Amino acid sequence: MTTTRGESHRSPLLAVLPFAAPGVSGTDALIAQGLHEDVCGELSRFRAFAVISPTSAASVADRADTEIGAALGATHVLRGRLRRAGELLEVSASLSDCADARHLWTERLAAPAEAFFALQEGIVARIAATLAAQLEETVLAEARRRPTESLAAYALTVRGLAKLREATLAADGEARGLFTRALELDPTYARAHGGMALSYFNEWSCAFWTRFYDNACLAYAHAHRALGLDDRDAMLHLVIAKVQLFRREYEQASWYLDRALALSPNDADLLVQIANAETFLGRPEAAVAHIAKAMRLNPYHPNIYYIHAAMAHLFAGDVATALAFGARNDGLPFVDAPAFLAIAYAHAGRMEEGLRALAEYRAAFRERITFDREPAPGEPARWMLEINPFRRAQDVALLREGFRLLGEPIDAPGPVVLPVLADAPDLSGPVAEPLLARAGEGWIADYEGRRAVLPDLKGLHDIRRLLDRPGEEIHCLDLAGREDDAFRGEAVLDDAARQSLKERIRDLQQEIAEAEDMNDPGRAERARAELERLIEMLSKALGLGGRGRLLGDAAERARTAVTWRIRHAVRRIEAAHPDLGRHLANSLRTGLFCVYRPERALRWRFEEHTTASPA
């Protein structure tokens, strides 16, 4: 049976009812209203479930949970309550299943009334984060009781993500089977593609020597595919950040981490993963802060939080706290997690415990990296130093000193040679060297023995960056400049606005035909440029089946702007230099990710060679 995308997902659909405030008035009543709006807004950041419009939810607030489910199609209901208890304001939130009105979860928080406004953001974040975790656990528990053949794509994906947390090659394989099944039900399900990317990333980083290239490429490809489907899923940006981090592309990794954090700043599991990456980037203080926030948001967190906390504190210079967190972790999921603890023990002067942890690391290394082959002297230490992408030399020095204190021999580590994940052209042999360079207020371009002078266009700046990194996919937001307000949304394009756009498109099509009949290429070009921009805008404002969607997403705006200005620049180049214009038209790809893939190897120059003496 064929299913629609929504039917195949069947992810939770949450109705958040207005916060009840019996017996309160004035400021307290306004606080209850603000809590409802803020909780709805914060929950909408979590891509694993959808939130029904607050207005729609309010219209059925007086009904029973089962009736709300029938009226709105909701799977779950969140009810909130605010009451005054002396000098305190108490907030409670409870989650119920619409199918059987079964109570699933309750969170209660209190704050001094005079400080409530200052604490409101943290209260909202705590409610949203713990509810999101509980909702996933509820779906996971149900999915574990049923055969995979009867599960929707969302449940299969949740089950697969839970498997990935086991951090073994066998679990990664099982997770991929679940994600594959989810994608068979819905090939456009972004989170299933994201799960596939994570599974390949896990295997890539845990089986470094045997499957590095293939799994790195697969992780990167699935994450890119997922981002093309849903650019607002923070987890997908995290996957790309991790791949870039292990490629030692630190600036790009940092940008994707910032994007993930901006998209979902109160997702506790995401914060823990971001903290781990911040440690590698040489920002352990930020990692410590993220870990602390994650633990506040999700007080019933899994034990894996502790090992990430231990690493963050170790590289922040707080060895005692690192060991305290490490002692609370009852299972070390990463191959080299015991080695980090061993090094912390060594720096604390606790050699006996350090040697035990080092022996645990050697055993894990032999089992999961060399596959029962006895490692060569120093091989486990060298592997750990090479695979972990620490940006700061002082962090590598801390590891080396720890191994020295433990008496572990270290071979002189060479550079880690990581494969290029994009299909970059081979520039090893003799290649042509065309030129695209700034000249005064404009540009000059040399290609195939012909020179053209071009005006200064924004699209030429984009093209120059793409030519400089052939084969590498660059996110449109990176090209667009990432303004401070890049993550804010705008108004929805309503029915009247869409109709107006469609009418203008019809007028422009007629104008182009008339201009071509009258041999007026300038008028036709202007109309065609506006037509392309409006079609791009309209397509971005419409979802599946012609349904309206948010136009203001940062990536949607950037994709529209960057695509438009690159196409405009290519048309101007074609007019001045037809051969170069054709080459760029055939080699440039725009969209969420932009890339330059030439049909033949070229090595572009961006400064004109000159023999003139400096002034």
N, C-alpha and C positions, 0 to 999 in steps of 0.2 A: 504494500500500500504506500502510495506517495504521501509524504507529509510536507506541510509548509515549514518554513524556517522556524516560526514561533512554536509550532506543534512539536517539531523535532527537538527543540531546546528544552521546553518545559522547565525553564529555570524558575526559581521562586519569584513571585510577584507580590510585593509587600504593600499593604494598605496601612499607612501611619495615621491614626486618628488624632484629632486635636487633644492636647493634654487637658484632662479634667482638672478643675480647680475649685472644688466645693468649698463654699464659705469664704473665699478670698475675693478681693476686689481691688480696684485702683492699680497700683504698681504691680502687685502680685499677679493680677489677671493679665497684665501686659507681659509679664515674665513667662507665664504659661503659654501665651500665644507665640512669643518669640522662640521658646523652646521647641514648639511644634514645627515652626518654619525652619529653624536651624537643624533639627534632627533630620527632617526631610532632605534638606540641602546636602548635609554631610553623607547621608546614606546613598544619595544618588551618585557619589563618587565611586562606590564599589560596583565593579562591572559584573560581578557574579550573580547579581539579582537586580530586578527592576523595582522602582518605587512608583506607585500610582499617584497621580496628581493630588496634592493636598486638598484642593477644592472638591474633587470627586470623593475622596475619602471622608471629608467632613459631611457630605450630603447624606451619608448612611451611618453616621457615628452612633445613632441610637439603636441600631439593629444588633442582633446576635452575630457572633463570629461566622457561623455557617451561612447566615443570610448575606453578610457582607461578601463572603466568597462567591456566592451565587450571583449577586448583583454586579460585582466589579471584576469577576474572574480572578480574584486574589487567591493566593495559596496560603498566605499568612497575614495576621493582623498584629500590629504593634499598638498597644494602649499605654498611655502615659498619665501620670497624676502628679500634681503639685499641691503640697499642703504646708501650712505653717505650724511649727511645733516650738513655741516659745520664741527664742532668738534665732532659730534655725528654719531654713526652707528645705523640705525633704522632697526629692524627686524619685519617682519609681517608674520603671518601664517594664512591660511584660509582653512576651511573644506567645501567640497561640496559632495552632494549625486550623485553617478554615474548614478542612474536611470533616473533622470530628470535634472541633472546639477544644482540643487537647492543649493544656498549658505546657509550654516548652522551656521557658526561661524568664527570670526576673532579675532586674538590677535595681538596687536602691542606693541613692547617694544623698548626702546632706551637706549644706554649707551655711555659714552665717548669713543672715538676710542682708546685712549691710555690705557684704563682700560678694554677693551672689553674681552681680553683673561681671565682676572681674574674673570669676571662676566659671562663668557659663560656658565659655569655649571649651574648657577642659572637660566639663560635665557632658557636653554634647559629644565630644570626641570619644569619651569612655563608653557612652551608650552605643554609639555607632560601631565602634570597633568590637566590643564584646558581643553585640547582636550579630554582626557579620560572621564572627567566628562560630557562634552557636548555630546560626542558620546553616552554615556549611557542615557542621558536625551532625546536625539533624538529618540533612540530606544524605550524608555519608553513611550514617547508621542504617537508614532505610535501604540504601543501595547495596550494602553488604548483605542484607537479608534476601536479596532477590537475584535471580540469574541475570547475567549481562544482556541476554537476548530481550529482556523485558524492560530495559532501562532506556530512558531518553538520553540525548547527547549530553545534556548538562550533568546528569547523574553519573554517566560514564566518565566524564571529564573530572568531576570531583573525586571519584574513586581513583582515577589515574593519578591525580595530583597527590592524593594521600599515599599512594604507592611510592611516588618519587621521594617522599620524606624518609623512606627506609634507607635510601642512599646506597643501594647495592646494584650491581649489574643485572642480577636476576630481577629485582624489583623494577628497574628501568625498562627491561624487556616486557614485563607484564603491563606496565603503565602504557607503553607504546601500543600494545594490543588494544587497550581500552580506548586510547585516543583515536586509533585507526577505526574502531567500531563507531565512535562518535562522529568522525568525519564521513563515514559511509552514510550515516543518517543525515548529516548536514555538512556538506563540503565547505560551506562559508562560515562555519562556527570558529570565530577567532580564538577563543580560549582553548579549544582543542588543538589548534595549530600551535598556540603558545605552549601547551603541555608537551607536544611533540618536541618543540625546540628545547624545553627544559630537560627532557629525557636524553636527548642527544648531547646537550651540554654536560649533564652529569656524567655520561659515559665518556665524553671527551676528556673531562678533567680527571676522571678516575682511572681511565685506561690510556694514559697519555702516550705510551710508546707504541701501542698496537693499532689504535683507530683514530689517531689525532686528526688527520686531514679530513677524512670522510665525515666524521661526527661534527667537527667544527663547521664545515660547510652546511651540513644538514640543520644544525642548530640555528645558524645564521639565516638560512633560507626560510625555514618555518617561521621564525620570528618576523622576518620581513613580510611574509605572506599574511601573517596574523595582523601586523600593524596596518597593512593595506586594507584590511577588513574593519579594523576598529582601532584607530590611532589613540583613543582615549583610555585604553587598558594599560594601567601602570605596570602590570606584570610583564607585558611584552617589551616595554622600554627597558625594564630591568634585565631581561634576557639579552637584548642587544648590548646593553652596557657591560654585562659579564663577558660576552664574547670579545668585545673591543678591549676590555681590561686585560684579558689573557693574551691578546695580540700586542699588548703594550701600547695601544692607542689611548693614552691616558686622557687627553683632552676630550675626545669623542665619548669615551666612557663616562667621564664626569658630566657631560651635557645630558646624556640619556638618563643618568641617575637623577639629575636635577629635574628633568621632565617627569620622571616617575614620581618623585616626591611631591611635585606641584599638583599632579593629577590625583594623588591619593595620600595625603599627609598623615592620615590616621589609621592606615591599615597596618596592624601590628606585625604581621608576618612579613610584609613588604619592608617595613622599617628595619627588621632584623637583617634581611638580605642586603639592604642598602648599607647598613652598618658594616657588614663584612667587606663590602667593596670599598667603603671609605677607609677602612683599615689598610687595605692594599694601596690606596691612593695616597697614603701618608697623612691622613686626617683622622687619627685615632680619637681625638677629643670629640669630633663630630660623631664618630661611631659610638662612643660612650653615651652621648646624649640621645642618640636614636634608640639604643638598647634600653636605656632607662625609660624613655617614653613608651616603647613597645611593651615593656613589662607593666607599666601603669595602665595602659589601655587594655591589655589582655592578662589579667592577674592569674588566669588558669592556663597559662601558655605551656607548650610542650618543652621538654627538657633541652631540646636543641638550642634554645635561646641561651643557655648557660655557656656553651662552648664559644658562641659568637661573642658573648660578653667577656669571657676570659681572654680571647684574642685582642679585643679592643683595649682592655685595661693593660694587657701586657705591653703593647706597643705605645700606650699612653704613659708608660713608666710606672704604673701602679701594680707591681708584681704581687703584692699581698692580696689585693682584691681579685686579681686574675686567678690566683690559686683558689680563693674562696669560691668563686663561680665555677671553676673547673671541677672542684670536689663535689658539686651538686649535680653534675651531669652523670646520669647512670648508664649512658651509652654514647660512645664516641663515633659519630656517623662518617667522619671523613678519615681517609687513610692516614693523613698526617696530623690529625687532631691530638693524638697522644704525644707526638713530637713537640708540639707547641707547649703542652703542659710540662714535658720533660725539661724544656729550655727554661720555662718559668721556675721550676724547682731548682734548676742549676743556678740561676741568678739569685735565688733566695737562699742559696747555700744548703739546700735540703737534697744532698746528693743521692742518698739511698732511694728516696721516692722518685727522684729524677731518673735514675737508672732503671727502675721498674717500669716507668712510663716509656722510656726509650726502648726497652725490650718489647713492650706492647706494640710500639710503632714498627719495629723491625719485623715482628710476626705479621702484622697487617700488610706491610710492604711486600713480604715474601708471598703472602696469599693472593693479594689483589693486583700487584704490579708485575712481579717477576713470575707469578704463577708456579710456585713451588721451586723455582730455581734459587739456589743460594746466592744472595746478593754479593757483589764484589765489595771489598773493603771501601768504605766511604760512599758507596752507591746510594744508600737511603738518604744520607745527608745531602749529597749532590742533587738528587732528584727533587728533594724538597726545596732547595734553594733555587733550582731552575724553574720548577713549575709554578711556584707562587709569584704573582706579578707585583712584588713590592716596588713601589716607585722610589722610595727614599733609600739612599745608601746606608743610613744609620739603622734602618730596620733589618737590612740584610746583615749588617755587622752584628746586631744583637743576636740574630740566629747563629751566625758563625761562632761567636764567643760562647754561646750556650753549648754548642756541640763540642767546642774545645774543652770547656770545663767538665763535660761528661766523658771526655776521653774518646770521643767519636772521630775517627779519621775523616778528613774532607779532601777529596780530590779538588784540584784547582778548577772551579766551575767556569766553563766557557759560556759564550752568549747563547741564549735560547733562540734557535732559528725556527720561527713560526711560519706556517704557510700563508700565502696571501689568499684571503677568503673570496675576493672578487676575481672575476675573469679578466685580469689586466693583460694587455697585449705584451708580447715578448719584445723588449727593447734591447736585447743583448747584442744584436748584430747592428750593422750600419743601417741607419734609418734617416728619413728626411727630417729637417728641422724647420718647420714653418714658424711664423712669428705672429703673435698677437700682443701688442704693447701699447701702453699709454703714450700719447704724443700731444703735449700741450693740453688743450681742452677736450681732445678727442682720442681716437685710437688709430693705429695703423695695423694692417694685416698683410702678411706676405704668404702666399700659398701658390704652389705650382708655377713659380716664376712671375707671378703678377702681384702688384701691390694695390691696396685699396685704403682710402682714408675714410674713417667712420666717425660719426658723432658719439658723444658720451651717452651711453644708454645703460640703465640698470641691468638689463639682460646681458650686456657684455661683461659686466663684473661677475655675474653668475657663470657664464660660459668660461671665463678665464679660470675660475676655481675648478670647474669640472675638467677642463683640458689639463690642468696641473695634476689631477689625480685620476688618470684613465682607468676605467674598470671599477672604480670605487663608487658605491651608491651613497649619495649624500642626502640626508633628510631635508625636505623642503624648508622646515623651520630653521635649520642651520643656515641655509642660503638666505632665508628671509630676514635674518638679523636678530631674531629672538628678543623683541622688545619686552619691556618690563610687564606690559599688560597682555603678553602673548597668550596667557592661559585663561583669560576671561571670555565668557560667552557673550553673545549678543542676542537680539530679539529673534524670534522665529519668523521666517518668511511666511506670512499668512496667505489665505486663499486669494484675497484681493491683490496682494503684491505679486503672487505667482501669475495670476491672470494678466496683470499689467505687463509683466515681463514677456509672456507669450505673445501678446498683441504687438509689443515693440519688436520682437523677433520676426514676426510676419512682415511688419513694415520694412525692416531692414533687408529681408530677403527680396522684397519687391524693389527696394531702392538699388540693390546690387544688380539685379537684372536690368533695370532701366539704365544704370550707369554704364554697364557693359554694352548695351545696345547703342548708347550715345558715344561710345569710345572715350569715356571719361575715367581713366584708371585711378586717378587720385581720389575721386569720390567713391569709387568701388572699394578701394583699399581702406578708406576710413570707415565705411559701412561694414566691411568684412571684419575689421578689427573689433568694432563694437559688438558685432554679432557673436564672434567667438567668446568675448568676455561674458556676454549675457547668457549664452548657452552653458558656459562653464559654471556660472553662478546658479543657474536654474538646476543643473544636474546635481550640484552639491547640496541644494536645498531640498531635494526630493529623495526619500528613502525607497525601499522596496515597495512596489505596487503604487508608486506615485504619492506615497504618504509624506507629509511635510516633516522636516526634522530641523534640528538646530543648525543655523547657518554659521554661527559665530565661533565654532570650534577653531582653536588656533591652527591646527594642521590643515583644516579645510580652507581657511583664509590664506594661509601660506601657499598651499598647493595651487590655488587659483591665481594668486599674485605672481608666483615664480613661473608657473607654466605660461602665463600671459606674457611676461616680460622676456622670457627666453624665446618664445615663438616670434614676438615682435622683433627682437634683435636679429634672429635668423632671417626674417623677411627683408630687413634693411641690408643685411650682409648680401643676400641673394641679388638685390638690386645693384649693389656696387661691385660684387665679385661672385658671379654665378657659380664658378667651380667650388669655391669655399662654402658658399651657401648650400649647395647640394651635399657636400661632405658633411656639414654640420647637421643638416636635416636628416641625413641617413644615420648619423652616429650618436645624436643626443636623444635621450629618453627622459621625459618629464613625468611628474606625478608626485605621489607621496615621497618617493625616493627618486632623485635625478642622477643620471649617470652618462658618462661619455665612453662609448665603446666603438672605437674606429674600426672600419673594415680592413685597415692595414696599419702596421706599426708606424707611429709618428712620435717624435720627441719635440714637443712645443717649446719655443723660447718666448720669454715674456719681457725681455729687455733687448733693445736693438744694439747689435755690435757696432761700435764706433771707434774711430782712431783719433777723434778730436782730443786735444789736451784739456785737462780739467782747468776751469777758470781759476 
